[in-house]
Amino acid sequence: MYGWMRASRLGNLGLRAGSQTPLSAMTLNGELIQLRQQVKEQDEFLVKSHRDWRA
């Protein structure tokens, strides 16, 4: 949050209404979904690796 506020003060970030298009919002949402899936896969891998290591 602090980084966004600072960027806004410096003029590097637009916080006005309509500063993000629907297309860019969907792109960000798609990226978020993909990153969550990667985290889930990494967690599953780590749990499996830990079980194999202890066995």
HUSULQUI-V682173 format. One record per helix or strand of 3 or more residues. SS is the DSSP state (H for helix, E for strand). FROM is the first residue (numbers start at 1). TO is the last residue. If there is no record, write none. Layout:
BEGIN
ss->[SS,SS]
from->[FROM,FROM]
to->[TO,TO]
END
This chain:
BEGIN
ss->[H,H]
from->[2,22]
to->[10,54]
END
